[in-house]
Amino acid sequence: MRTLLVATVALAALVLVAPAGAKESYCSPTGDYCTSVAKLKGVRYLRVGTFSFTGRVKICVKDPTAARVCHSFRLTRSGSMYQVKLIWKRHYPNRGAGTYAVTFFYGTTKLGPALDFKI
C-alpha cells in the first residue's frame, strides 16, 4: 500500500512539472473528435479525426511573430472516420524558432483548445 502511495505522489509531481500550455493533442470529452500537432519521424503533422461530422475544417496557425494563417481543408474518409492529416511545413510558413499555436474549427465552432509546438 505504501509503494502505491509513493508511486502516486511521484506521478502527480511529474504531472505538475509538465510545462503549461505544451499540449500537442486533444480529444473531446465525448470522443467525437480529436486534434493533434504531433511530430512523427521528424515531420510535424496537423490532424483532425472525427466520426461525427463531415465537410470542411479550418486550421489556423499563429507563429512566434503573432502572424496568423488559416486554411480550410475537406475531411476525407479514413475507414469509419473522417480526417484531415497534413504536413505543417507544406501549408504554413516557418517563421523561425519559437512557439506555434494551432487552432481547429468546424464552421465557427472551435474544436478544443489551441495546441502548440516549438521549433
N, C-alpha and C positions, 0 to 999 in steps of 0.2 A: 504494500500500500504506500509506503514511504517513497519507494522508487517511482511509482506512478505520479505522486505529488511533485517530486523533484523534476521529472520529465515534463510535466505540465507547466510548471513555473519556467523552466528553461525555454520551452516552446513559446510561451507568452512573451518572454523577454526578446526573443528573436523577432516576433511579430512587431513589437513596439519599436525595435531598432530599424525596421524597414523604412526607407525614405518615403515621406509623404508625397502623394501625387505621382509616384512612379508606377502607375498602373498600365499594364500592357494588354489586358484583356478584361472583358466584362460580359456576363450573361444576365439577362433579365430575370427577375425573381420567379417568373412563370416558366422560364426556359424557352419562350417563344423565339428569341433571337440571341445571338452572341456576336460581339465585335472584338477585334484584336489588331494589334500592331506588332506582331511577333517578328523576330529575326530568325530565319531558318537557313542554315548553311551559309551565313554571311549576307543573305538577301533579306531586306526589310519588306514584309508583306502587310498590306492593309486588307482586312477581311470582315465581311458581314455574312452571317449564316442564319437562315430562318426557315421555319416550316409554316409560319402563319400569315405571311403576306408575299405578294409578288409585285412586279413593276420596277420602279427605279428608286435608287437611294442616292443621296448626295453625301459626298465625303469631303470635308474641309480640313485643310492642314494649315496651322499657324506656325510659322517658322520663328527662329530666335530674334528676328528683327521686328516681329509682330505683324508681318505681312501675312494675309490670309488668302489662300487659293482654294476654290471649291470646284468640284466636277461632279457630274451626275453619271451614274452607271446603271445599266439594266441588270437586275438579278437574273441569274441563269440557273436552270435546273441542274442539281448535282445529287443524283439518287433520289431520295424522297424529300430533299430540302432544296432551297434556293440560296444562291450565294453570289457575292462579288468578292473576288480574290485577285488583287493586283499588286504589282511590284511598285513600291513607292517612287523610286527614282525615275521610272518611266513616265509618270503622270504629274509629278510635283517637283518644283525646283529645290535643289540642295543649296541652301544659303549658308553653309558652313557649320562650324561647331556650335552646339547649344542644344536646347530642348525644343522639340517639335510637338505640338498638341494636335491631336486628330479628333474631330467630331463627326459623328454619323447621324444622318437624318433620313426619315421616311416621310416625304411630304414636308410638313412644318414640324413634325414630331421628332424631337431629339431622341436618339437611341442610346440611352445610358449616359454616363459621364464622359467627359473628354478623356482620351487615353494619351499617353505620351511616351516618347522615346528620345534618347540622346545620341548625338553624333560627336 
